[in-house]
Every structure is written in C-alpha cells, then in structure tokens.
Amino acid sequence: MQSNLETLSSLERRLSIAVSMQEVNTEVANRLKRLSRTVKIHGFRPGKVPVKIVEQQYGGQVRQEVLGDTIQKSFGDAVREQNLRVAGLPKIEVQSGDEKTEQFEYTATFEIYPEVELGDFSALSIEKPVVEVGDAEIDKTIEVLRKQRAVFEPVQRAAAAGDQVKMDYRGTIDGEAFDGGTAEGSTVQLGESRLLPDFENNVIGLSAGESKTFTMAFPEDYHGKEVAGKEAQFEVTVHQVLEPRLPEVDSEFAKTLGVGDGDLDKMRSEIRANLEREVKRRTIANVKDQVMKGLLDSTSVELPQALVEQEAERLAEQMKQDLQARGLDAGNVPLPTEAFDEEAKRRVRLGLIVSAVVDKHGLSAKPEQVKEVVEEQAKAYEQPDEVRRWYYQSPDRLREIESVVLESNLVEWVTGQAKTEDKPTAFDDLMGNAQ
C-alpha cells in the first residue's frame, strides 16, 4: 500500500491511496472459491459448483465487497500511519480499479479533530446557590399538594380564577371557523395559564347558563401560525362552574402522601427531606450550567463541519421520535437539519472542549467512582443486589453512570480552578431558574 497526504485547509485532509490490484484479485478468487462450497445453484450438487459458474453469477458482487473492505482496511492503516484523528466519515473517490490495472487507487477526503487550546479557567466566576429549606417552604409545598388533590364541586355563582368551567366555544376569523377554534363540553381550570389571557378574562365572571360574544387578537408569536396576529370573534356558553375543595391537612391527608400511620410531624419531615434532595439536585444543575457556559466562553475552537452535520441530523431524528411519542405524525412535520445547526454547533464545541479538559487533567470516571454511584442507586431499593446486577449486566447502563461521574469530576475540577463563592438564594428563585 502507498499513501500520500495533502493538507487542504486547517482541518481538511486528503489521502491518496494505492493498493496492489494483485492483492484485490487474489482475495476475490479466494472468496469465490469459498462461496462455491456453500452456494446453491440449480443443476449442481451442493459443494460441486464450478468456480467459473460462481464467478459468472456472483463475481461482480464479490469484487465490490472486496473493494469496500480494501478501502476500509487501507484507509484505517494509512490514518494510523499518519497519526490522524478523523472527524466524521471520509468522502471516497475511486480513481482506478478495474481488473486490468496494476493498482487500485482512490482518494479519501475528510476532516480531522482540531487542537483545542484551553482557556484560563481561573478567571471564571461561579456562584453556588445556597438555599435554606424552612417551615415556610414546607407549608407552601403542602398547599401545592392540597391543590393537586382538590375535588371540584358545582357552584351557583360567577366563575373566578381557580375555578373549573365546562363550556362550549366557537371561534371565527372573517366569519370562517379555524382549526382548534371550536369545542363542546370543554373543561378548563381558570388561572392556570392554559388559555390565552384575553380569552380567560372574558370567561371569568360568567355563570352557568350564560353566554358571551367577544373579539380578541392572537399574539404575533402564537404557536398556531395560521391564526397568529389575527383577530378572532368567539361565542362562549358556560354550562357549569366548579370550585375547588381542598383536603384538610390531617392524618388522612398524610396517608395519601405515603405516611402509613398518618403522623403529621413525620409527613413534614418527609416533605423537608424531599425538598432538600430537590434543592441539592437543582444546585448541582445550576453550577453545572455555569461551568459549561464558562468552558464555552473561555475557549475558542474550530469545528469540523462533518461533526456539526452529524449532530444536527441526530437532533432532528430525536425531535421526530419525541413527536411520535406524543402521538403526532412526524412525517408531516418539516424538520430541516439546518434548523438545528446552532444547537449542533454548541454541542459539538462543548463536547470537544470537555474532552480536551478530561484528557489533559485525567478526569475520566474511575471504576471505584462508578461502583460508588451504583451502590447509592442500589440502596434506594428493597433488593439492592438485583439493582447492582442490572447495572453491571449492561455496558450501556454502566456508560450512563460513567458519563454522570465524568461530568461530576469535570464540574468539581473547574469549580476548584475558578473563583467560586456561595450565593444565598431564595427557594423560589432556585426552583424557577432550574425549571
């Protein structure tokens, strides 16, 4: 094999590779000979088919397979010989390769991974939220839990925020009905931002049996493009108004939250523990977001276009799967990969930077770290041994754990280099920012 490397740009390379055609022809002959022992051809006994007959029927297919394998092996050998890290798939162009030539020649054009010059992480400023979980937070959580368990009962009064209303409505634009603008027997809770504010404000104040006609404009950025920015006329008839009845905070309420003996102090302790776990999770997520942003802001790196295209395609496919999971026909939704370019660039860039930091500072997940995380997960179950086996029986599951550990190592290392300080934060602010 002979190879010649050309530099086309900072990241683009082209390898010209030549392989002896005698090697190709010899491998084709060997494969045809092996095939003649197993192939079934009418008129011949198994294992007795002449190689010449096999060549007539399968020669072209076998030659293409051999050429494909030859390209794969010779390209891999040439890349290792040149010590190149190939980013994405190469573009292969065959120059010559029929049976009469002495050499099979082709070119492979591809991109390589860039050298990442890491920035100065000591200049980064990271604020770690510090949140206290007190009685006020517990009380607020109990109110949320009460609302989630509310029972709605019919009332004979005008609808107010927090009520449910059962209603019919019909919307028209220039006298014509539009998709999603008509419903019968629809039940919606007011004050939950499920309706546009202008629509909801016209429903509030209506009692059962009352109707109202009003005009409202859809926002310019409304998700339904066919009605966005347009003015519509609605006719609404309310059939029923229901107000919420919240459960009392008593032993029965505690039992609905999983406190078997209904002890209210135990209920509050469990709520506190849950809130503290959630605060810890969101604090970690908040700091991680700051670290990742700091990595992007402090380090510049040239991106291989092949990796960006691959990531954009992956994001588009992920979006299709998400739509299908929601019961939508993804085939009718245009999802050009160009729409994902910016996010793909961000992810590829961050991935290259993270990889460089991990490699340079030895932050990969160690077996004992992975084991520790698996143990923590297992402790939460009644049969921890089964959970351990479940993780260690699957390389994919272990890789997920390794990814979590690596990320944790990275965040810990960067925060150790950066200017990190605690920042007292309101409970609601942390919850809102992490949503």
C-alpha positions in Angstrom: 0.0 0.0 0.0 1.2 3.5 -0.8 -0.4 6.7 0.5 0.2 10.4 0.2 -1.3 13.1 2.5 -2.4 16.6 1.4 -3.5 19.4 3.6 -6.4 21.2 2.1 -7.3 23.6 5.0 -6.7 23.8 8.7 -8.9 20.8 9.3 -9.5 19.2 5.9 -7.1 16.5 4.6 -6.9 14.3 1.5 -5.3 10.9 1.4 -4.4 9.4 -2.0 -4.0 5.6 -1.5 -2.9 2.9 -3.9 -3.2 -0.9 -3.3 -1.8 -3.6 -5.5 -4.6 -5.0 -7.7 -3.0 -8.4 -7.4 -4.0 -8.4 -3.7 -7.5 -7.5 -4.6 -7.7 -10.2 -7.4 -6.3 -12.8 -5.0 -8.9 -12.0 -2.3 -11.7 -12.1 -4.9 -10.6 -15.5 -6.1 -10.3 -16.9 -2.5 -13.8 -15.6 -1.7 -15.3 -17.1 -4.9 -13.7 -20.4 -4.1 -15.1 -20.4 -0.5 -18.5 -19.4 -1.9 -18.5 -22.4 -4.3 -18.5 -24.8 -1.4 -21.8 -23.4 0.1 -23.7 -21.7 -2.7 -26.8 -23.4 -4.2 -27.2 -23.2 -8.0 -29.8 -25.2 -9.9 -28.3 -28.2 -11.7 -25.3 -28.7 -9.4 -25.0 -30.6 -6.1 -24.0 -28.5 -3.1 -20.2 -28.1 -2.9 -19.8 -29.2 -6.5 -20.5 -25.9 -8.3 -17.6 -24.9 -10.6 -15.8 -21.7 -9.5 -16.3 -20.3 -13.1 -20.1 -20.6 -12.7 -20.0 -19.0 -9.3 -17.9 -16.1 -10.8 -20.4 -15.6 -13.6 -23.3 -15.1 -11.1 -21.5 -13.6 -8.1 -18.2 -12.2 -9.4 -19.4 -8.5 -9.6 -20.9 -8.6 -6.1 -17.9 -10.3 -4.5 -15.5 -7.8 -6.2 -17.4 -4.8 -4.8 -17.4 -6.3 -1.3 -13.6 -6.9 -1.6 -13.0 -3.3 -2.8 -15.1 -2.0 0.0 -13.2 -4.0 2.6 -9.9 -3.0 0.9 -10.8 0.7 1.2 -11.8 0.3 4.9 -8.6 -1.5 5.8 -6.2 0.6 3.8 -7.7 3.9 4.9 -7.5 2.7 8.5 -3.9 1.7 8.1 -3.0 5.0 6.4 -4.7 7.1 9.1 -2.9 5.2 11.9 0.4 5.6 10.0 -0.1 9.4 9.7 -1.4 9.6 13.3 -4.6 11.3 12.3 -7.8 11.6 14.3 -10.6 11.5 11.7 -13.8 13.5 12.4 -16.8 12.1 10.6 -16.9 9.9 7.6 -14.5 10.4 4.7 -15.6 11.1 1.1 -14.2 8.3 -1.1 -13.5 8.8 -4.8 -12.1 5.8 -6.8 -9.5 6.8 -9.4 -8.8 3.4 -11.0 -9.7 -0.1 -10.1 -10.6 -2.4 -12.9 -9.0 -5.9 -13.2 -6.5 -4.8 -15.9 -4.8 -2.1 -13.9 -1.8 -2.8 -11.7 -3.1 -0.7 -8.8 -6.4 0.1 -7.1 -6.3 3.8 -6.5 -8.7 6.1 -4.6 -8.7 9.4 -2.6 -10.3 9.9 0.8 -11.2 13.5 1.7 -12.0 14.1 5.4 -11.7 16.4 8.4 -9.6 15.9 11.5 -10.2 16.8 15.1 -8.9 20.3 16.0 -6.3 21.0 18.6 -8.1 22.6 21.5 -6.3 25.4 23.2 -7.9 25.6 26.6 -8.7 29.0 28.2 -7.8 30.3 31.6 -10.4 28.8 33.9 -9.1 30.7 36.9 -10.7 33.8 35.5 -14.2 32.2 35.7 -16.6 33.3 38.4 -19.1 30.7 39.6 -21.9 31.3 42.2 -23.1 28.3 44.1 -26.7 28.8 45.2 -27.2 28.3 49.0 -30.9 27.6 49.9 -32.4 27.0 53.3 -35.5 24.8 53.5 -37.6 26.1 56.3 -41.2 25.8 57.6 -42.4 28.4 55.0 -41.2 26.2 52.1 -42.8 23.1 53.7 -46.1 25.0 54.2 -46.0 26.2 50.6 -45.4 22.7 49.3 -48.3 21.3 51.4 -50.5 23.9 49.8 -49.4 22.8 46.3 -50.1 19.1 47.3 -53.6 20.1 48.6 -54.4 21.8 45.3 -53.2 18.7 43.4 -55.7 16.7 45.4 -58.6 19.2 45.1 -62.1 18.0 44.4 -64.2 20.3 42.2 -67.8 20.8 43.1 -70.6 22.7 41.2 -71.5 26.2 42.5 -74.2 28.7 41.5 -72.0 31.8 41.1 -69.9 33.6 38.5 -66.6 31.9 37.5 -63.4 33.1 39.2 -59.7 32.3 38.9 -59.0 28.8 40.3 -62.5 27.5 39.3 -63.1 24.9 36.6 -65.6 25.8 33.9 -67.4 23.5 31.5 -68.2 25.4 28.3 -68.7 25.4 24.5 -67.0 27.9 22.3 -66.7 28.7 18.7 -64.2 31.0 17.1 -64.2 32.5 13.6 -61.9 34.8 11.7 -63.6 36.9 9.0 -66.6 34.7 9.5 -64.8 31.4 8.9 -64.1 28.8 11.5 -60.5 27.7 12.1 -58.7 24.6 13.4 -58.7 24.4 17.2 -61.2 27.3 17.5 -64.3 25.2 18.3 -65.1 22.8 21.2 -68.1 21.4 23.0 -68.1 20.4 26.7 -64.6 21.6 27.2 -63.5 21.7 30.9 -60.7 24.1 31.8 -59.3 25.4 35.0 -59.1 29.2 35.1 -55.9 30.9 36.3 -53.6 28.1 35.2 -52.3 29.8 32.0 -53.9 27.1 29.9 -56.0 29.7 28.0 -54.8 33.0 26.4 -55.3 35.8 28.9 -57.7 37.7 26.7 -59.9 34.6 26.3 -59.8 33.7 30.0 -60.6 37.3 31.2 -63.8 37.1 29.1 -64.8 33.8 30.7 -64.2 35.0 34.2 -67.4 36.5 35.6 -69.8 34.2 33.6 -72.2 31.9 35.5 -73.7 28.6 34.4 -76.2 29.2 31.5 -74.7 32.5 30.4 -73.2 33.2 27.0 -70.9 35.9 25.7 -69.6 37.1 22.3 -66.2 38.9 22.2 -63.4 39.8 20.0 -59.7 39.1 20.7 -56.4 39.1 18.9 -54.0 36.2 18.8 -50.4 37.1 19.7 -47.9 37.6 16.8 -45.8 34.8 18.2 -48.7 32.4 18.7 -47.7 28.8 18.0 -50.6 28.3 15.5 -49.1 30.2 12.6 -52.4 30.3 10.6 -54.0 32.5 13.3 -51.0 34.3 14.8 -51.5 38.0 14.8 -55.1 37.8 13.6 -58.3 39.0 15.2 -61.0 36.4 16.0 -64.6 36.5 17.3 -65.6 34.0 19.9 -69.0 32.8 21.1 -68.8 31.2 24.6 -71.5 29.4 26.6 -70.8 28.3 30.1 -72.6 25.1 31.3 -71.1 24.6 34.7 -68.9 26.4 37.2 -67.0 24.2 39.7 -64.9 25.5 42.6 -62.0 23.5 44.2 -62.5 22.0 47.7 -59.1 21.4 49.2 -58.5 18.4 51.6 -57.8 19.2 55.3 -54.3 18.7 56.5 -55.0 15.8 58.7 -53.9 12.2 59.2 -55.9 11.1 56.1 -54.1 13.7 54.0 -50.8 12.4 55.4 -51.7 8.9 54.4 -52.3 10.0 50.8 -48.7 11.1 50.7 -47.5 7.7 51.8 -47.2 8.2 55.5 -48.7 5.0 56.7 -49.6 6.0 60.2 -50.8 9.4 59.3 -48.4 11.2 61.6 -48.3 14.9 60.6 -44.8 15.5 62.0 -43.5 12.6 60.0 -45.2 13.9 56.9 -43.5 17.3 57.3 -40.1 15.6 57.9 -40.5 13.6 54.7 -41.5 16.7 52.8 -38.5 18.5 54.1 -36.2 15.6 53.1 -37.7 15.6 49.6 -37.3 19.4 49.2 -33.7 19.2 50.4 -33.0 16.5 47.8 -34.6 18.6 45.1 -32.6 21.7 46.3 -29.4 19.7 46.1 -30.2 18.4 42.6 -31.1 21.8 41.3 -28.0 23.4 42.9 -25.8 20.8 41.1 -27.6 21.5 37.8 -27.2 25.3 38.3 -23.5 25.1 39.0 -23.0 22.6 36.1 -24.8 25.1 33.7 -22.4 27.9 34.8 -19.4 25.6 34.3 -20.4 24.6 30.8 -21.1 28.2 29.9 -17.7 29.2 31.3 -16.0 26.5 29.2 -17.6 27.8 26.1 -16.9 31.5 26.9 -13.2 30.9 27.7 -12.2 28.6 24.9 -12.4 29.0 21.1 -12.1 26.0 18.8 -12.6 25.4 15.1 -15.4 23.0 14.4 -15.3 20.1 11.9 -18.3 20.5 9.7 -18.8 16.8 9.5 -19.4 16.6 13.3 -21.8 19.5 13.2 -23.8 17.9 10.4 -23.9 14.5 12.2 -25.1 16.2 15.4 -27.8 18.2 13.6 -29.1 15.0 12.0 -29.1 13.4 15.4 -31.1 16.3 16.9 -33.6 16.2 14.0 -34.1 12.5 14.5 -34.5 12.9 18.2 -37.2 15.6 17.6 -39.1 13.2 15.2 -39.0 10.5 17.9 -40.3 13.0 20.5 -43.2 14.0 18.2 -44.1 10.4 17.6 -44.0 9.6 21.3 -46.6 12.4 21.7 -48.8 10.7 19.1 -48.0 13.2 16.3 -47.2 12.2 12.7 -43.6 13.3 12.4 -43.7 12.5 8.6 -45.9 15.6 8.1 -43.7 17.9 10.1 -40.8 19.6 8.2 -37.6 19.2 10.2 -34.7 20.5 8.1 -31.4 19.8 9.7 -30.4 23.4 9.2 -32.9 24.3 11.9 -30.7 22.5 14.4 -27.3 23.9 13.2 -26.8 26.4 16.1 -27.6 23.9 18.8 -25.5 21.3 17.0 -22.5 23.7 16.9 -22.9 24.5 20.6 -22.9 20.8 21.5 -20.0 19.8 19.3 -17.9 22.7 20.5 -18.7 21.9 24.2 -18.0 18.2 23.6 -14.6 19.0 22.1 -13.7 21.3 25.0 -14.9 18.8 27.7 -13.0 16.0 26.0 -9.8 18.1 26.0 -10.2 19.1 29.7 -10.9 15.5 30.7 -7.9 14.1 28.7 -5.5 16.8 29.9 -6.4 16.5 33.6 -7.3 12.8 33.9 -10.9 13.3 34.8 -12.3 10.1 33.4 -14.6 8.0 35.6 -12.7 5.6 37.7 -14.1 2.1 38.5 -14.4 2.8 42.2 -16.3 6.0 41.4 -18.7 4.1 39.2 -19.2 1.5 41.9 -19.9 4.1 44.5 -22.7 5.6 42.3 -24.2 2.2 41.6 -24.2 1.5 45.3 -26.0 4.8 46.0 -28.6 3.8 43.4 -29.0 0.3 44.8 -29.5 1.5 48.4 -32.8 3.1 47.4 -34.4 -0.3 46.5 -35.5 -3.2 48.6 -33.4 -5.7 46.7 -30.1 -3.8 46.1 -28.3 -6.9 44.8 -30.6 -7.1 41.8 -30.1 -3.4 41.1 -26.3 -3.9 41.1 -26.6 -6.9 38.7 -29.0 -4.8 36.5 -26.3 -2.1 36.0 -23.3 -4.4 35.6 -25.1 -6.7 33.1 -25.4 -3.8 30.6 -22.4 -1.9 29.2 -24.9 0.8 28.1 -26.2 1.3 31.6 -22.7 1.5 33.0 -21.7 4.0 30.4 -24.6 6.2 31.6 -23.2 6.0 35.1 -19.6 6.7 33.8 -21.0 9.8 32.0 -22.5 11.1 35.2 -19.3 10.5 37.1 -17.2 12.2 34.4 -19.4 15.2 34.4 -19.2 15.4 38.2 -15.4 15.2 38.0 -15.3 17.9 35.4 -17.6 20.3 37.4 -15.6 19.7 40.6 -12.3 20.4 38.9 -13.4 23.5 37.1 -15.0 25.0 40.2 -11.7 24.3 42.0 -9.9 26.4 39.4 -12.5 29.2 39.2 -13.5 31.9 41.6 -16.3 30.1 43.3 -18.4 31.6 46.0 -21.6 30.8 47.9 -24.7 32.9 47.0 -27.7 32.9 49.4 -30.7 32.3 47.1 -34.4 32.3 47.7 -36.0 28.8 47.5 -38.5 30.0 44.8 -35.7 31.6 42.7 -33.8 28.3 42.6 -36.8 26.3 41.7 -37.8 28.7 39.0 -34.4 29.0 37.4 -33.9 25.3 37.2 -37.2 24.6 35.6 
